[in-house]
Amino acid sequence: MRIARPFGIPVFISPYWFLIAGLFVFLYARGLAGSSVPETLRYPVAAAFVVLLYASVLVHELSHSLVARGFGLPVRRILLYPLGGFSEIEREPPTPGREFLVSAAGPAISLALAAAGYALARAIPDGGVLRVLLVQLWVANLLVGVFNLLPGLPLDGGRMLRAGVWKVTGRAGQATVVAAWAGRVLAVAVLVVPLALYARTGSRPQLFDVAWLAVIAAFMWTGAGSALRATRVRERLPGLQARALARRAIPIPASLPLAEAIRRADEAQARALVVVDHEDRPIAIVNETAVMATPPQRRPWIEAGSLARTIDPGLVLPADLSGMALIEAVRRTPASEYLLVEQSGQVFGVLATADLDHAFAGT
């Protein structure tokens, strides 16, 4: 659900946030036992701490978003989820320098909040509720800032590492692979190193601690894997060209029996049927799935036009489209077939979504 819109950027929270936030309040309130906080105030103080903590995460993400917007990169939204936050920036920074600055903004603001909280806590006498909150808050921001600086995706430090490798090699894809595998190494270390320290000291780790480490490690491993998959997708995009994937099409009148239309297509070695009007202007594309679902014995009695979809403006694409521009054009108007035209307006062929999917999977 959307909870705010600072600087015009929508902020959403995951439904699971309430569950995890409630768990944090409970655990933090129990951790206040024996402190200077009165028993009657432990849960209100714990709730205030959790709210301030996620407010700090929001400020962290806002810093990413505002720096990105300063570079002309559109920001779709900010999502707060149980383990932190995520800024949905629609385009990647075009240079390694901008990538570094956008990534570094979050940890920088977290460390600045930690420093401010530390200074305020030092100025307040011991024993007060406010000081307890400030101490916990500056420590939390310090941990968030330092943790996010670890050099591995999906953390901010991983994106900073990616920017550095990108600057040195000049290859953004290779930089992503390096930073993603660094993230996977860190994910394993997050789980293994603390357990190894427990074993070395001879103490038994608490089940909750192990579960929490496993969740963090899984989050990092999954994020690194997503970055690797996204890199493979970007590498395949240049191979997607509408002109190369086009099916040859023949024009037919809407009243032509389906059996005759199929015969003409076979004779012309075409794989698509375009319905034209009396002036030979394309008005519809015969749906291949509907044709295949029609039994052969019924095809002589069915008009081909009855199985066609009207060509709306979104179904007419330039034949020269390729890469991400082609993917975005198809996403804007989902359909099974598209009419490809030359710059002159002449019909080049028909692009079937099935062919595009197959090429994307196998490129």
URBELHU-V151182 format. One record per helix or strand of 2 or more residues. SS is the DSSP state (H for helix, E for strand). FROM is the first residue (numbers start at 0). LEN is the number of residues. If there is no record, write none. Layout:
ss=SS from=FROM len=LEN
ss=SS from=FROM len=LEN
This chain:
ss=E from=1 len=3
ss=H from=5 len=3
ss=E from=10 len=3
ss=H from=15 len=16
ss=H from=38 len=32
ss=E from=74 len=7
ss=E from=83 len=6
ss=H from=95 len=28
ss=H from=128 len=20
ss=H from=155 len=14
ss=H from=171 len=30
ss=H from=206 len=31
ss=H from=241 len=4
ss=E from=248 len=5
ss=H from=257 len=10
ss=E from=271 len=5
ss=E from=281 len=5
ss=H from=287 len=6
ss=H from=295 len=4
ss=H from=303 len=4
ss=E from=307 len=3
ss=H from=312 len=3
ss=E from=315 len=3
ss=H from=322 len=10
ss=E from=336 len=5
ss=E from=346 len=6
ss=H from=352 len=10
